Amino acid sequence: MTATDTVAGPTAADEQAIRELVERADEAQSDTSVLPGLHTSEAVIVNIAGRRLFGRDAFSAAMSAALGSALKDVQTSVEVVDIRGLTPDVALVSCVKTVHDNRPGAEADVPASGALTYAVVKTPAGWQVALAQTMPIR
């Protein structure tokens, strides 16, 4: 990208709102009544195991199923590394996700960390996640 390719990104207030969105998503990781609503209706989610979900409804169903299984004992924490504005209403958020596998006798089938990327969009409801993709860090 050259100086002539510079795009105005989110304002400082928007960047703070994006950080708060990521924090709310992190805090709501086990709350099916909150987390899906932080995503757009057409969001795409690719989890750390490579499972791809299309839309908020599919995400909500998968989340409910996971929380009804031993995966309920796998928690994560997320740290924002960088926010890059693509337009005033679209940003890429780079994060590091740390996985805490608290399942009894858990095998190392879940990576200990991942590179999480969010594409977030500014909507009338505020900033929402349009894409969440986690790449395992081995």
N, C-alpha and C positions, 0 to 999 in steps of 0.2 A: 504494500500500500504506500503510495507516495503522498506528499503533502496535499496534492490536488484531489486525492481520493478520500480525504478526511470527511467523516460523517458525524454530524452532531449526535451524541449519545444521550443517555438519560442524564437528567440534572442531578445535583447532589441529593436533593430530596428523593428523587426516584431511586438513586442508588441505595439510600437508606431503606426505602420501602422494599427494594429487592432483597437486601440483607435480612430484613424482618420476615419476608416471605420464606426464605430459606430456613430461618430459625423456627418459624411456625411449622414448616413441613417436618423439620427434624424432631420437634417436640410432639408432633401428632402422628408419628410413624406407626403407632398401634391404635389409632383412633379412626375407625371407618366413617365416623360422622363428620370428621374435619378434613383429613388429608385429601380425599378425592376432590373436595370442593376447592382446593387450592390450585387445581389443574383446570385447564380449559376442557370443554366437553369433547373436543377432538384430540386431546393430548396423546402423545405416543410415549410409552415408557419401555425402556430396555433395562432389565435388572442385571445385577452382577453375574447371574448365571446365564445371561444371554436370552432370557425369555422376553419376547416382544409383545406388548399389549397395545391395542388401538382403541382409544376412547376412554373417557372417564368411567363409563359403566363397566367395561371389561376390567379396568384397573380396580374398581371397587370390589367386583366379584373375586378377583384373584387375591386381593388383600384380605378379604373375609375368609377365603379358603386357607390362606397362609396362617392367619391368626387362629384358625381352628386346628392347626397342626403343631408339630414340634417346632416349626419355624417361629412361633410366637416368642420363643426364647432367644432368638437372634435379633439383637438390637444394633443400631448403628449410631454414630455421631458424625456430624458433617462440619467441615471448616471451609469457609469461602476463601479462595486463593486470589481470584481476580474476577472483575466484572468488566466486560467489553461491550460498549454500545454499538449496535449495528445501525439503528435508526433511533429517533427519540422514543419509540414505542416497542423496541425489540432489543434484547440484550442476551449475551452469552455469559453464563456464570460458571466458572471453573472452581471445583471443590475437591477436597480429599475426604473420602468416606472411610471411616474406621469401623470395622465390623467386630462386634462383641458377641461371640457365639457362646451362650450360656446353657446350651442343651447338655443334660447329663451324658457323659461319655461321648461327647461330640467328636466326630472325626474332623480332620482338616479339609472337609469338602467345600467349605466356604472360605474364600480368600480373606485374609486379615484386613485388607484395605483395597480401595478402588478409586479410580479417577472418575468423579461424577461431573457431568456437564449438563447444565440446564439451559434451555432456550426459554426465556421468559418474555411475555408480551403484556403490554399495558392495555387493559380492557376497561369498560365502564365500571366494573367491580373492583378495579385495582390491578396490580401486577399478579399474573398467574403463570403457572408452568405449562408450556406448550410441548416441551420435550424434556425427558429426563433419561440420560443414558449413563450407565456405570460400566467402566472397563476395569476388570480385575488388575490389581498390581501384585505381581508375584515376586 
